Amino acid sequence: MKRSLAFVLILLSVLFLLSGCSGTKKDTSWEDVKKKGVFVLGLDDSFPPMGFRDENGQIVGFDIDVAKEACRRLGIELKLQPINWDAKEQELNTKNIDCIWNGLTITPERQKNILFTKPYMDNRQVVIVRADSGITSLAALAGKTLGLQAGSSAKDALSSAPGFEASLGNVIEFDENMTALMDLEMGGLDAVLMDEIVARYYIQQKDKNFIVLDEALASEEYGIGFRKNDQSLMEKFQDTLIAMAKDGTLAAISNKWFGEDITVIDR
């Protein structure tokens, strides 16, 4: 009897230990957002055409339209929360926001701390110069001043091209791309390194005397970023985007902003 009781106690102890070891905390991220009824999207509100403020101060853009439709389908309210892009991971991990969704590039370094959806758009890191500068190649920027956004994938792209970076005379970081482009226009910079999608939209919409150099520093993909443990929340939005791609909604939003469907999710 004593032996049987001892065996039962040992078995219960083992089962308890196994459940403690194998059972990580249950992922309730989607249920938490659903219960709250509000989904907080963190963004840089000066990143056209993905997310930016229009002439009335309203936040608009491709990512904003997609997020609004996704939240409508999921039955939750969308709250747009502008953040300091250089502190985006801190904003996410302290739960000030539920995701980073604003032309966020998927990189191996970011994947260590952020859970990404499948890519939904391709992009490149390109160099913008004034059309009258005479600069037509990366080599021609030797000794020149380059601007880029702090905490952006442009900075990562520059670091991954050490030869080009070493050839530059100076690199200046800005809080946002639009400020860097204004400095380029005024002659304070010789070039700006930034997302091609944003650059071409800006040049077209603002009718600026800029050109995009043919040589790109990096090819990349955009994804939506969530906290590492928020698997169920990520999957809800990923599945919704895939459904939007299949029924043509994503293509329609892309055509509105880019004149063609440039989305890539589920292809």
Backbone bond lengths (Angstrom), bond angles and torsions (degrees), N, CA, C in turn:
res aa  C-N    CA-C-N  psi(-1)  N-CA   C-N-CA  omega(-1)  CA-C   N-CA-C  phi
1 M - - - 1.467 - - 1.523 110.70 -
2 K 1.340 114.15 -46.77 1.457 119.19 178.77 1.517 110.50 -61.81
3 R 1.382 113.79 -39.51 1.459 118.38 -179.40 1.527 109.72 -65.33
4 S 1.339 117.46 -41.81 1.469 121.30 -180.00 1.518 111.36 -63.97
5 L 1.342 115.47 -41.78 1.460 120.08 179.17 1.519 110.68 -64.32
6 A 1.326 115.41 -42.09 1.465 120.27 179.50 1.523 110.61 -63.02
7 F 1.348 114.63 -40.70 1.471 119.23 179.59 1.529 111.03 -63.31
8 V 1.326 116.46 -42.55 1.468 121.27 179.47 1.513 110.77 -62.59
9 L 1.346 115.77 -42.85 1.461 120.05 -179.82 1.524 111.25 -64.14
10 I 1.329 115.58 -40.93 1.467 119.95 178.90 1.533 109.84 -64.61
11 L 1.349 115.71 -44.11 1.454 120.39 -179.90 1.525 111.43 -61.41
12 L 1.331 116.21 -44.02 1.458 120.14 178.06 1.526 111.52 -62.27
13 S 1.337 116.12 -39.04 1.463 120.94 179.70 1.526 110.61 -64.37
14 V 1.332 115.56 -42.84 1.466 120.33 -179.97 1.525 110.17 -64.00
15 L 1.335 116.67 -45.25 1.453 120.92 179.76 1.528 111.28 -61.91
16 F 1.326 116.39 -38.69 1.461 121.50 178.39 1.525 110.59 -64.06
17 L 1.341 115.31 -44.20 1.457 119.61 -179.73 1.524 111.28 -65.50
18 L 1.327 115.87 -40.79 1.457 120.12 179.71 1.520 111.47 -64.73
19 S 1.323 115.26 -40.72 1.466 118.23 179.59 1.510 110.70 -66.51
20 G 1.328 116.22 -33.69 1.461 120.16 179.01 1.505 111.76 -71.75
21 C 1.352 116.33 -35.65 1.459 120.01 -177.61 1.523 111.74 -77.34
22 S 1.333 116.13 -43.32 1.453 119.65 -173.93 1.515 112.58 -85.82
23 G 1.318 116.58 -22.48 1.463 119.51 -175.36 1.509 112.16 -93.85
24 T 1.320 116.06 89.48 1.448 119.00 172.56 1.523 107.33 -68.88
25 K 1.304 115.72 164.40 1.457 120.27 -176.93 1.525 110.33 -56.52
26 K 1.316 116.34 132.23 1.465 121.44 -177.26 1.523 110.39 -60.42
27 D 1.319 114.79 134.77 1.459 120.34 179.38 1.526 109.80 -78.35
28 T 1.320 116.17 109.29 1.469 121.26 179.21 1.523 110.96 -114.21
29 S 1.339 116.38 18.81 1.467 119.75 -172.32 1.522 112.98 -58.69
30 W 1.344 117.90 -43.24 1.464 119.71 178.24 1.525 110.59 -68.41
31 E 1.319 117.44 -44.16 1.461 120.83 179.53 1.523 111.05 -61.40
32 D 1.327 116.89 -37.51 1.469 120.68 179.46 1.525 110.91 -63.99
33 V 1.339 116.35 -45.34 1.465 120.12 179.46 1.527 110.28 -67.15
34 K 1.329 116.62 -41.10 1.466 121.21 179.32 1.529 110.54 -61.62
35 K 1.328 116.33 -42.26 1.463 121.03 179.46 1.525 110.68 -66.48
36 K 1.325 115.47 -41.40 1.463 120.96 179.33 1.529 110.65 -68.30
37 G 1.336 114.73 -34.65 1.452 119.76 178.52 1.508 114.91 81.69
38 V 1.323 116.25 2.02 1.470 121.38 -177.24 1.525 109.35 -132.56
39 F 1.321 115.93 134.16 1.460 122.65 177.89 1.524 108.03 -115.09
40 V 1.340 117.03 118.73 1.466 121.86 -174.54 1.528 109.77 -96.90
41 L 1.323 115.35 115.39 1.466 122.36 -177.97 1.517 109.53 -101.02
42 G 1.319 116.77 120.73 1.459 121.44 178.06 1.517 111.11 -90.69
43 L 1.343 116.34 134.83 1.461 119.69 -177.01 1.514 112.61 -152.66
44 D 1.327 115.34 161.28 1.456 123.73 167.23 1.524 105.20 -90.11
45 D 1.328 117.79 113.42 1.464 120.32 -172.79 1.530 113.13 -84.67
46 S 1.336 116.23 22.71 1.468 120.26 175.59 1.530 109.07 -133.89
47 F 1.344 115.52 46.14 1.453 121.35 -173.96 1.532 110.22 -129.19
48 P 1.355 117.01 65.64 1.457 119.80 -179.39 1.532 111.12 -69.59
49 P 1.320 118.52 145.57 1.468 127.16 3.34 1.527 112.84 -96.85
50 M 1.333 118.35 15.45 1.463 120.93 -175.48 1.518 111.57 -78.06
51 G 1.335 117.04 -45.28 1.455 122.36 178.32 1.518 108.95 -162.69
52 F 1.342 117.98 119.15 1.463 120.89 -176.30 1.523 109.05 -162.73
53 R 1.321 116.24 171.07 1.466 120.95 179.67 1.529 110.35 -96.56
54 D 1.329 115.09 131.96 1.468 119.12 178.24 1.516 110.26 -82.08
55 E 1.345 116.16 -172.39 1.467 120.67 -176.53 1.522 112.63 -64.30
56 N 1.330 117.23 -16.96 1.467 121.04 178.05 1.530 112.88 -97.96
57 G 1.328 115.70 4.32 1.461 119.98 179.27 1.513 114.07 83.43
58 Q 1.350 116.64 5.17 1.460 120.71 179.29 1.534 110.30 -84.35
59 I 1.338 116.44 141.41 1.461 120.23 178.37 1.520 108.96 -80.99
60 V 1.325 115.49 121.79 1.463 122.13 -177.82 1.530 108.82 -133.88
61 G 1.330 116.84 175.96 1.455 120.28 175.10 1.517 112.69 141.03
62 F 1.318 115.65 172.72 1.458 121.41 -179.97 1.519 111.08 -60.21
63 D 1.337 116.95 -53.22 1.465 120.12 -179.09 1.520 111.55 -60.72
64 I 1.316 116.58 -34.32 1.464 120.67 -178.85 1.525 110.04 -67.40
65 D 1.318 116.81 -44.64 1.472 120.27 178.62 1.530 111.22 -62.40
66 V 1.337 116.12 -41.34 1.465 119.88 179.83 1.529 110.13 -65.90
67 A 1.329 116.62 -43.48 1.461 120.90 -179.43 1.527 111.44 -64.32
68 K 1.321 117.04 -39.89 1.472 120.55 178.74 1.525 110.96 -60.90
69 E 1.342 115.91 -44.79 1.457 119.62 -179.19 1.530 110.95 -68.19
70 A 1.332 116.90 -39.59 1.469 120.28 178.81 1.526 110.68 -62.51
71 C 1.328 116.68 -44.22 1.468 120.19 179.71 1.521 111.45 -67.62
72 R 1.324 117.39 -35.50 1.467 120.43 176.94 1.529 109.92 -61.04
73 R 1.332 116.00 -43.98 1.464 119.93 -179.65 1.530 111.92 -67.37
74 L 1.310 115.98 -30.94 1.461 120.49 -178.64 1.526 112.42 -87.90
75 G 1.314 117.39 -6.33 1.460 121.08 175.92 1.513 114.38 74.97
76 I 1.334 116.76 31.85 1.465 120.77 179.08 1.525 110.05 -129.42
77 E 1.311 115.38 158.75 1.466 121.23 179.93 1.527 109.65 -85.67
78 L 1.319 116.67 139.84 1.463 121.92 176.63 1.522 110.22 -96.10
79 K 1.322 115.95 127.17 1.462 121.37 173.83 1.524 108.19 -115.55
80 L 1.333 116.68 124.83 1.454 121.69 179.91 1.521 109.46 -93.60
81 Q 1.339 115.63 124.54 1.466 120.37 -176.00 1.531 110.25 -123.42
82 P 1.348 117.92 100.36 1.468 119.72 175.16 1.524 110.44 -62.25
83 I 1.343 115.49 139.03 1.469 121.15 -178.40 1.521 110.23 -134.55
84 N 1.322 115.07 165.48 1.461 121.02 169.63 1.525 106.81 -74.65
85 W 1.332 117.08 114.59 1.470 120.91 -173.90 1.524 111.92 -60.71
86 D 1.304 116.76 -30.38 1.463 120.64 -179.38 1.528 111.51 -69.81
87 A 1.354 117.33 -17.71 1.466 122.02 -179.23 1.525 111.54 -115.57
88 K 1.329 116.68 24.32 1.465 121.37 -173.35 1.521 113.52 -60.98
89 E 1.333 118.18 -40.16 1.464 120.39 -178.87 1.526 110.94 -69.05
90 Q 1.314 116.49 -35.87 1.465 120.24 176.29 1.530 110.33 -65.46
91 E 1.325 116.69 -42.35 1.470 121.11 178.17 1.525 110.26 -60.04
92 L 1.328 116.58 -38.69 1.462 121.29 -179.44 1.520 111.28 -70.27
93 N 1.320 116.31 -49.58 1.464 120.50 -173.53 1.527 113.79 -73.23
94 T 1.332 117.59 -21.18 1.468 120.46 174.36 1.524 111.54 -89.36
95 K 1.335 115.86 4.54 1.468 124.04 175.95 1.521 114.26 65.56
96 N 1.342 116.11 26.03 1.458 119.15 171.39 1.523 110.42 -72.70
97 I 1.339 115.96 -23.88 1.455 122.11 177.19 1.532 108.16 -135.34
98 D 1.337 116.57 161.83 1.462 120.92 179.32 1.517 112.45 -96.98
99 C 1.333 117.08 -18.74 1.459 120.19 178.93 1.521 109.16 -161.24
100 I 1.342 115.75 165.59 1.463 122.75 169.97 1.523 105.19 -112.06
101 W 1.330 116.48 116.93 1.465 119.77 -174.09 1.514 108.05 -141.05
102 N 1.319 116.14 89.40 1.465 119.38 -176.00 1.524 109.44 -171.39
103 G 1.342 116.34 66.91 1.460 118.75 -177.97 1.514 111.28 60.12
104 L 1.334 116.91 44.31 1.465 121.65 -178.07 1.528 109.28 -85.28
105 T 1.322 115.95 118.65 1.462 121.26 -178.49 1.524 111.21 -78.04
106 I 1.323 115.43 134.95 1.462 121.46 176.09 1.528 108.40 -81.91
107 T 1.319 116.63 118.93 1.464 121.48 177.14 1.532 108.99 -130.12
108 P 1.336 117.78 154.30 1.472 120.14 177.44 1.521 112.45 -56.37
109 E 1.318 117.04 -37.18 1.469 120.62 -179.42 1.523 110.96 -66.80
110 R 1.319 116.78 -43.57 1.468 120.60 179.43 1.525 111.20 -68.48
111 Q 1.325 117.27 -32.95 1.458 120.48 -179.02 1.527 112.53 -65.36
112 K 1.312 117.54 -16.20 1.467 120.76 175.92 1.526 110.96 -69.87
113 N 1.326 115.99 -27.56 1.466 120.69 -174.57 1.525 114.31 -120.00
114 I 1.326 116.92 -10.58 1.458 121.07 -174.79 1.522 109.82 -128.70
115 L 1.329 116.28 139.89 1.459 122.54 174.39 1.531 107.99 -94.38
116 F 1.328 117.35 118.77 1.457 121.73 -176.21 1.523 112.36 -102.88
117 T 1.328 115.10 149.79 1.456 120.49 166.37 1.527 107.99 -74.38
118 K 1.323 115.86 175.46 1.457 119.87 169.48 1.535 108.53 -60.71
119 P 1.325 118.33 151.31 1.476 119.76 177.75 1.527 111.08 -60.60
120 Y 1.331 116.08 140.93 1.460 119.69 177.08 1.525 112.56 -115.85
121 M 1.344 117.45 -6.55 1.465 120.33 179.24 1.523 109.93 -159.50
122 D 1.341 116.03 143.37 1.462 121.70 175.67 1.524 109.61 -93.25
123 N 1.341 115.29 156.64 1.458 120.84 -178.56 1.524 108.94 -156.30
124 R 1.335 116.55 166.41 1.471 121.63 172.84 1.525 108.65 -134.29
125 Q 1.326 115.83 154.24 1.460 121.27 171.15 1.517 107.66 -94.42
126 V 1.341 115.53 115.79 1.459 120.79 -174.31 1.533 110.78 -124.71
127 V 1.328 115.01 165.52 1.461 121.63 -179.68 1.528 109.57 -106.61
128 I 1.329 115.40 130.30 1.465 123.29 179.07 1.525 108.69 -106.63
129 V 1.313 116.52 134.05 1.470 121.27 176.80 1.524 108.81 -134.16
130 R 1.329 117.29 165.46 1.460 120.65 173.33 1.529 109.02 -70.62
131 A 1.309 116.51 139.99 1.463 120.93 -175.98 1.525 112.40 -61.95
132 D 1.341 116.67 -26.69 1.463 120.50 -178.41 1.527 112.82 -96.15
133 S 1.334 117.38 12.02 1.467 120.69 -175.82 1.520 113.66 -78.23
134 G 1.336 116.19 -20.55 1.463 119.27 -176.04 1.511 113.21 81.24
135 I 1.322 117.40 -0.46 1.473 122.35 179.72 1.525 108.59 -86.52
136 T 1.329 116.14 121.54 1.468 119.88 -177.75 1.525 113.03 -126.29
137 S 1.334 117.23 1.25 1.470 120.48 -178.61 1.511 110.02 -151.27
138 L 1.311 115.95 163.98 1.473 120.58 176.38 1.516 110.78 -63.74
139 A 1.309 116.91 -36.46 1.472 120.86 -179.30 1.525 111.24 -61.54
140 A 1.331 116.21 -31.64 1.465 120.36 -178.50 1.524 112.75 -72.06
141 L 1.333 117.05 -7.16 1.470 120.99 178.74 1.526 112.60 -89.62
142 A 1.312 117.73 5.34 1.472 121.16 178.46 1.525 109.74 -57.02
143 G 1.338 115.22 126.66 1.454 120.94 179.39 1.513 114.55 80.28
144 K 1.335 117.81 -0.01 1.460 122.26 -176.98 1.537 111.50 -92.20
145 T 1.338 115.12 172.63 1.468 121.85 -179.67 1.520 110.06 -103.20
146 L 1.327 115.02 125.98 1.462 122.25 -178.92 1.524 110.13 -113.93
147 G 1.313 116.83 138.54 1.464 121.41 176.07 1.510 111.14 -112.28
148 L 1.331 116.66 151.89 1.471 121.93 175.55 1.517 109.45 -158.58
149 Q 1.337 116.08 167.36 1.465 120.94 -179.25 1.519 110.58 -84.78
150 A 1.331 116.47 132.94 1.460 121.33 177.35 1.521 110.35 -63.51
151 G 1.322 116.49 139.17 1.456 121.37 177.44 1.509 114.47 74.40
152 S 1.326 117.71 11.33 1.460 121.64 -177.02 1.524 111.10 -98.23
153 S 1.339 115.35 168.30 1.455 119.29 176.71 1.523 111.35 -72.15
154 A 1.331 117.36 -14.49 1.460 120.37 173.67 1.527 110.03 -62.14
155 K 1.317 115.36 -39.45 1.464 119.83 178.15 1.531 110.27 -64.85
156 D 1.336 116.81 -40.11 1.464 120.87 177.29 1.526 110.77 -64.10
157 A 1.337 115.72 -41.22 1.466 120.28 179.98 1.520 110.83 -63.41
158 L 1.315 116.19 -39.64 1.469 120.11 178.82 1.526 110.60 -65.53
159 S 1.322 116.23 -41.86 1.469 120.36 179.53 1.528 111.37 -64.33
160 S 1.332 116.23 -28.88 1.468 120.14 -179.18 1.526 112.05 -82.25
161 A 1.331 116.81 -1.31 1.473 121.94 176.25 1.524 108.36 -123.94
162 P 1.343 117.49 68.22 1.470 121.04 -173.09 1.525 114.31 -59.14
163 G 1.324 117.18 -33.02 1.459 119.71 179.26 1.515 111.44 -64.85
164 F 1.322 115.91 -45.22 1.464 120.68 178.19 1.523 110.91 -66.08
165 E 1.329 116.13 -43.72 1.472 120.20 -179.88 1.518 110.95 -59.98
166 A 1.335 117.12 -42.24 1.467 121.33 -179.09 1.525 111.75 -66.85
167 S 1.328 116.67 -25.99 1.470 119.53 -178.15 1.526 112.55 -76.55
168 L 1.327 116.80 -18.88 1.456 120.56 -176.99 1.520 111.62 -73.23
169 G 1.320 115.46 150.67 1.450 119.26 177.05 1.514 111.95 -80.02
170 N 1.345 117.07 -34.53 1.460 121.29 -177.16 1.527 109.56 -161.27
171 V 1.327 116.27 146.84 1.456 122.49 174.81 1.521 108.33 -124.91
172 I 1.325 116.67 124.71 1.465 121.49 -178.18 1.527 108.77 -115.97
173 E 1.330 116.71 130.93 1.462 121.68 178.72 1.526 110.64 -98.04
174 F 1.334 115.22 140.04 1.461 122.63 -179.51 1.530 109.53 -120.86
175 D 1.326 115.68 158.67 1.459 119.65 177.30 1.526 111.25 -69.71
176 E 1.337 116.88 -28.29 1.457 120.30 -177.97 1.524 110.15 -150.18
177 N 1.322 115.67 155.93 1.465 121.52 -178.18 1.526 112.47 -64.57
178 M 1.326 117.88 -37.39 1.453 120.37 -175.69 1.531 111.52 -62.04
179 T 1.322 116.67 -36.74 1.461 120.60 177.69 1.523 110.29 -66.31
180 A 1.329 115.95 -40.83 1.471 120.13 177.98 1.523 110.92 -62.45
181 L 1.339 117.16 -41.56 1.466 120.65 -179.99 1.531 111.81 -67.02
182 M 1.320 117.15 -35.12 1.459 120.16 176.15 1.523 110.30 -65.88
183 D 1.346 116.28 -38.98 1.456 120.62 177.58 1.529 110.80 -66.16
184 L 1.343 116.40 -36.38 1.461 120.68 176.01 1.522 110.67 -62.74
185 E 1.322 115.92 -43.22 1.465 120.54 -179.25 1.524 111.61 -63.54
186 M 1.349 116.52 -35.76 1.463 121.09 -178.42 1.523 112.96 -83.22
187 G 1.344 116.65 -6.17 1.462 119.61 177.50 1.509 114.87 94.00
188 G 1.337 117.37 5.23 1.458 119.59 178.81 1.522 112.80 -75.78
189 L 1.325 115.60 -20.49 1.467 122.26 177.32 1.518 109.26 -125.22
190 D 1.329 115.38 156.44 1.460 120.48 173.45 1.519 111.65 -95.02
191 A 1.343 116.84 -21.66 1.455 120.86 -176.99 1.518 109.82 -163.93
192 V 1.331 115.25 160.32 1.464 121.67 174.88 1.522 107.80 -131.24
193 L 1.326 115.79 133.32 1.465 121.89 176.02 1.525 107.71 -100.18
194 M 1.343 116.83 124.60 1.466 119.27 -174.54 1.528 110.99 -162.98
195 D 1.338 115.76 179.11 1.457 122.42 179.31 1.523 110.58 -66.78
196 E 1.326 115.91 132.78 1.464 120.52 -179.08 1.525 111.68 -61.87
197 I 1.327 117.22 -41.00 1.469 120.66 -178.98 1.523 110.88 -58.67
198 V 1.318 116.37 -44.01 1.464 121.14 -179.85 1.520 110.31 -69.77
199 A 1.334 116.64 -42.60 1.462 121.14 -177.06 1.530 111.83 -61.98
200 R 1.316 116.70 -49.08 1.471 119.69 -176.99 1.531 111.37 -67.42
201 Y 1.330 116.70 -36.57 1.463 119.61 176.97 1.529 110.16 -63.85
202 Y 1.333 116.54 -44.02 1.467 121.58 -178.70 1.532 110.64 -62.88
203 I 1.330 116.40 -45.76 1.465 120.56 -178.57 1.528 110.33 -62.78
204 Q 1.337 116.73 -41.93 1.457 121.53 -179.16 1.526 111.79 -68.18
205 Q 1.328 116.84 -47.27 1.456 121.14 -175.21 1.530 112.63 -71.97
206 K 1.312 116.02 -38.19 1.468 120.52 -176.11 1.520 112.43 -93.91
207 D 1.342 117.41 -5.74 1.459 122.31 -179.95 1.533 110.87 53.69
208 K 1.329 115.25 48.36 1.452 120.82 -177.66 1.531 111.29 -86.38
209 N 1.333 114.79 152.43 1.457 121.88 -179.68 1.535 110.14 -85.29
210 F 1.342 114.27 55.62 1.463 120.87 -179.70 1.528 109.46 -116.45
211 I 1.325 115.51 158.57 1.461 120.87 171.58 1.518 109.24 -132.28
212 V 1.323 115.95 156.36 1.460 123.00 176.40 1.529 107.65 -102.06
213 L 1.315 117.35 123.58 1.463 120.32 177.94 1.531 109.97 -65.82
214 D 1.322 115.97 146.04 1.466 120.76 -177.54 1.527 112.15 -64.62
215 E 1.324 116.56 -36.67 1.473 120.57 -177.85 1.530 110.27 -75.88
216 A 1.324 116.93 126.74 1.472 121.64 176.61 1.521 109.52 -103.40
217 L 1.321 116.40 150.29 1.464 119.94 178.21 1.515 112.26 -85.00
218 A 1.330 117.48 -28.68 1.466 119.45 -177.62 1.518 110.71 -161.81
219 S 1.325 115.44 146.25 1.467 121.92 169.56 1.517 107.51 -100.26
220 E 1.321 117.08 144.68 1.459 119.40 -174.92 1.517 111.03 -153.40
221 E 1.330 115.80 177.73 1.457 122.71 -178.60 1.519 109.75 -134.57
222 Y 1.337 115.68 146.00 1.458 121.63 176.36 1.534 109.69 -94.46
223 G 1.335 115.91 141.82 1.456 121.82 173.94 1.520 109.10 -144.73
224 I 1.321 116.60 167.77 1.469 121.27 176.00 1.525 107.09 -93.76
225 G 1.329 117.01 132.50 1.461 121.43 -175.70 1.520 113.28 -103.24
226 F 1.341 116.11 131.98 1.466 123.05 178.29 1.530 109.68 -125.73
227 R 1.331 116.04 169.05 1.463 119.62 173.41 1.530 109.38 -63.95
228 K 1.320 116.38 149.54 1.468 121.51 -172.69 1.524 112.75 -56.60
229 N 1.320 117.92 -34.13 1.470 120.83 -176.18 1.537 113.48 -92.58
230 D 1.320 116.96 -0.73 1.477 119.93 -175.80 1.532 111.08 -90.36
231 Q 1.312 116.04 54.46 1.461 121.82 -175.76 1.536 112.13 -62.52
232 S 1.327 116.64 -46.03 1.469 119.05 -176.53 1.521 111.83 -65.76
233 L 1.329 117.67 -35.98 1.459 121.42 178.09 1.531 110.23 -67.53
234 M 1.330 115.73 -44.86 1.465 119.96 177.66 1.521 111.10 -58.66
235 E 1.333 116.73 -46.15 1.464 120.89 -176.66 1.526 111.89 -64.33
236 K 1.336 117.09 -35.46 1.465 120.31 178.15 1.530 110.74 -59.97
237 F 1.331 115.50 -46.27 1.456 119.01 -178.99 1.526 111.71 -73.84
238 Q 1.304 117.19 -37.39 1.462 120.08 177.71 1.529 110.50 -62.16
239 D 1.321 116.72 -46.27 1.467 120.82 178.82 1.529 111.45 -62.72
240 T 1.328 116.09 -36.24 1.461 120.36 179.35 1.522 110.87 -67.57
241 L 1.329 117.09 -41.60 1.465 120.46 177.17 1.530 111.21 -63.55
242 I 1.316 116.56 -39.69 1.465 120.32 178.38 1.533 109.75 -63.18
243 A 1.332 116.83 -42.07 1.466 121.01 177.42 1.529 110.72 -63.14
244 M 1.328 116.99 -39.04 1.460 121.62 178.15 1.528 111.63 -66.69
245 A 1.318 116.11 -33.18 1.467 120.30 176.71 1.527 110.43 -68.87
246 K 1.326 115.37 -42.21 1.467 119.96 -177.41 1.515 113.02 -68.12
247 D 1.338 117.77 -34.21 1.472 118.72 -177.85 1.539 113.07 -93.63
248 G 1.340 116.95 4.47 1.456 120.72 174.90 1.514 115.90 89.98
249 T 1.328 117.87 -3.30 1.471 120.83 -178.03 1.525 111.46 -66.38
250 L 1.315 116.47 -42.05 1.462 120.57 -179.42 1.528 110.43 -64.18
251 A 1.314 116.63 -40.70 1.472 120.84 177.77 1.527 110.92 -62.44
252 A 1.330 116.30 -40.07 1.464 120.55 -179.46 1.527 110.94 -64.12
253 I 1.332 117.22 -41.35 1.468 120.85 178.77 1.524 110.06 -67.34
254 S 1.333 116.87 -40.33 1.459 120.95 178.38 1.530 110.60 -62.67
255 N 1.320 117.00 -42.62 1.466 120.70 178.62 1.520 111.62 -62.48
256 K 1.315 116.38 -35.27 1.472 120.45 178.33 1.527 111.10 -60.62
257 W 1.336 116.39 -41.69 1.460 120.24 -173.36 1.528 114.15 -95.30
258 F 1.330 116.94 -28.69 1.462 119.86 -173.68 1.529 114.10 -121.23
259 G 1.324 117.27 -6.61 1.449 119.70 -179.32 1.513 114.17 79.03
260 E 1.323 117.07 2.15 1.465 122.91 178.07 1.530 108.38 -163.30
261 D 1.325 115.55 166.35 1.461 119.82 178.58 1.521 109.08 -88.03
262 I 1.324 117.32 108.45 1.466 121.10 179.83 1.531 111.44 -111.70
263 T 1.328 116.73 13.66 1.472 119.90 178.85 1.527 109.90 -78.54
264 V 1.331 116.67 155.70 1.466 120.39 -174.48 1.523 113.81 -130.32
265 I 1.325 118.91 -2.71 1.454 119.82 -175.24 1.536 110.98 -63.46
266 D 1.322 115.65 136.73 1.458 123.83 178.14 1.527 113.18 64.33
267 R 1.346 116.42 28.11 1.474 118.99 177.21 1.521 109.42 -109.32
